[in-house]
Amino acid sequence: MIHGDLPLADVPLLFLDLETTGLDPRAGHRVAEVALLRTLDSAELSRLESLVNPGRLLDPEAARVNGLRDELLAAAPPFAALAPAVESLAAGAALVGHNVRFDLAFLDAELRALGRPGLGGPVLDTLTLSRRLLRRRSYSLGALAAELGLPPPTHRAMDDVLTTRALFGRLCTLMAELGVTTLGAALRLERGLAPGTPEPEPPPLIAQAMAEGRALRILYHSRSSPGPISRTVRPLYLSVETSGIYLRAYCELRQDFRAFALAKIELVELL
């Protein structure tokens, strides 16, 4: 386990990006290309870049965006052949990506299908950090690269990894100006907590669920529903936004990460 007090320069970082056959692993979409780059103190240690045979056809929209072709993927190795290298590169590293939860959902689905656990370790999202540190009209990787003069992403996995790595370097400079120089401080900033800002106090049952890795059933007031809605979630952390304190959690129904305003949660039950 990586200690949060470690300076970011002393933390192994694994920059990652995927290309996929579509947008949703729940719908059977798969990884089509994987790129991983492990660094320490800005120096590259190792990398993995490979097309992946997904065992299915690309969605036309995905193929239009990433430029991959089914015949190329058919000749590539399956994810099972790459899984040991993926796990080795990720071991003991903080995982860094742009909208990284999207990529991790696909990686974890591929690993679970092989009977392996998902990737562990701290997670830093350059999309969230960019929103905390920059004022821009768009926070897409392409828009940020153009405005900051970074290598442009191409919707191919390693090119996008290299852009993300360059973006993270810029963000580290901005974080250092705020006194954010350790992994723990960067994780706190991602949650909206500047140095010296106290931790928000979670309600007791939410705190217990986070400590024990348990699921919760919540009743939540949503703008899209006239009455409270029930959701089963696995809480991750609290974040502080301008509109209040939010619970960030994995939603079992949506099979995705969601934010729930604490003030709109009517009932909490441990499962």
Secondary structure, 3 states (H helix, E strand, C coil): CCCCCCEHHHCCEEEEEEEECCCCHHHCCCEEEEEEEEEECCEEEEEEEEECECCCCCCHHHHHHHCCCHHHHHCCCEHHHHHHHHHHHHCCCEEEECCHHHHHHHHHHHHHHCCCCCCCCCEEEHHHHHHHHCCCCCCCHHHHHHHHCCCCCCCCHHHHHHHHHHHHHHHHHHHHHCCCCEHHHHHHHHCCCCCCCCCCCCCHHHHHHHHHCCCEEEEECCCCCCCCEEEEEEEEEEEEECCEEEEEEEECCCCEEEEEEHHHEEEEEEC
